[in-house]
Amino acid sequence: MRYRAERILVDCLSSNVEEITTADTHAATRTQMQDKITELSRGQCRNWVVNAIGDPKQMDAKADEPLLKPLPERAVWTAPGVVKTDASMFSRVSQQ
């Protein structure tokens, strides 16, 4: 579950890269980008994780862990924590 949560977080931050890297009238400074990443990670991106696998704070260590559906490595998470797959993502056959 940790890998899946990390993957969802990375996909969430990737989908918000424009918001992270821009300021009002110029490119964001490193500190501004770090602040935006922290803000997104604790807000919107946390919601993606909760929607996909549940709230880690509410999971009881003694309770049965929820079963997660196996997903391809190349699956991409989209808002709000929904997985997106497409057969073309996995094709290794070249068009001739």
Backbone torsions as a table, in degrees:
resi	resn	phi	psi	omega
1	MET	NA	-30.5	-179.5
2	ARG	-63.2	-43.8	178.9
3	TYR	-60.9	-44.6	-178.1
4	ARG	-63.7	-41.5	178.1
5	ALA	-62.4	-42.5	178.2
6	GLU	-64.1	-40.6	-179.8
7	ARG	-64.3	-42.6	178.4
8	ILE	-62.7	-42.2	178.8
9	LEU	-61.4	-45.4	179.2
10	VAL	-62.4	-43.6	179.5
11	ASP	-64.8	-37.7	177.9
12	CYS	-64.3	-48.1	179.5
13	LEU	-63.6	-37.5	178.5
14	SER	-63.3	-38.2	-179.6
15	SER	-72.5	-14.8	179.7
16	ASN	-111.3	20.1	-174.8
17	VAL	-60.8	-36.0	179.4
18	GLU	-63.9	-42.7	178.4
19	GLU	-64.4	-36.0	-177.9
20	ILE	-70.4	-38.7	-170.9
21	THR	-93.0	-5.2	-179.6
22	THR	-114.5	147.6	173.6
23	ALA	-111.2	-168.7	-176.0
24	ASP	-56.6	-51.6	-176.3
25	THR	-128.0	4.4	-176.4
26	HIS	-153.3	178.5	176.0
27	ALA	-67.9	142.2	-178.7
28	ALA	-71.0	147.9	175.2
29	THR	-77.2	168.3	179.8
30	ARG	-58.5	-43.5	179.9
31	THR	-63.9	-42.1	178.0
32	GLN	-62.7	-40.8	178.7
33	MET	-65.2	-41.9	178.7
34	GLN	-62.4	-40.8	178.4
35	ASP	-64.2	-41.7	179.3
36	LYS	-66.5	-38.9	177.7
37	ILE	-63.0	-44.7	178.5
38	THR	-62.2	-44.3	-180.0
39	GLU	-62.4	-46.8	178.9
40	LEU	-64.8	-41.2	-178.9
41	SER	-61.6	-36.7	-178.6
42	ARG	-86.1	-15.8	-177.1
43	GLY	-111.1	-97.4	-174.3
44	GLN	-57.4	-46.1	-176.7
45	CYS	-69.5	-32.9	175.1
46	ARG	-62.8	-39.5	177.8
47	ASN	-62.3	-36.6	176.7
48	TRP	-59.9	-45.6	-179.1
49	VAL	-64.2	-45.1	180.0
50	VAL	-60.8	-42.1	178.9
51	ASN	-65.1	-32.7	-175.9
52	ALA	-84.9	-41.8	-174.2
53	ILE	-128.0	-3.5	-179.8
54	GLY	102.6	168.8	-177.7
55	ASP	-83.9	114.3	-177.9
56	PRO	-62.2	-28.2	-179.9
57	LYS	-70.9	-24.8	-177.3
58	GLN	-97.3	-7.5	179.4
59	MET	-76.5	129.0	178.4
60	ASP	-83.7	131.3	-178.4
61	ALA	-61.4	-28.1	-179.0
62	LYS	-85.9	-18.6	-178.3
63	ALA	-74.4	156.9	175.8
64	ASP	-63.2	133.9	177.8
65	GLU	-72.0	143.3	178.4
66	PRO	-64.0	143.2	177.8
67	LEU	-78.5	128.9	178.6
68	LEU	-101.1	135.6	178.1
69	LYS	-68.2	129.4	176.3
70	PRO	-61.9	138.5	-179.1
71	LEU	-130.0	152.1	176.0
72	PRO	-62.9	151.0	-179.9
73	GLU	-59.2	-31.2	-176.6
74	ARG	-89.1	8.3	177.8
75	ALA	-61.4	146.3	-179.2
76	VAL	-119.5	134.3	179.6
77	TRP	-92.9	136.5	179.6
78	THR	-124.8	169.8	-179.2
79	ALA	-63.1	143.8	-16.5
80	PRO	-95.0	72.7	179.2
81	GLY	87.1	31.5	179.7
82	VAL	-103.2	134.5	-177.6
83	VAL	-82.7	141.6	179.3
84	LYS	-123.7	126.9	173.8
85	THR	-131.0	155.2	-179.9
86	ASP	-148.0	134.7	-177.6
87	ALA	-55.7	-32.1	-178.9
88	SER	-65.7	-20.0	179.4
89	MET	-70.1	-19.8	-172.1
90	PHE	-112.8	-1.0	-176.5
91	SER	-73.6	131.7	175.7
92	ARG	-114.4	2.4	-178.8
93	VAL	-85.1	125.5	178.4
94	SER	-84.1	145.0	178.6
95	GLN	-79.5	126.9	179.7
96	GLN	-122.6	NA	NA
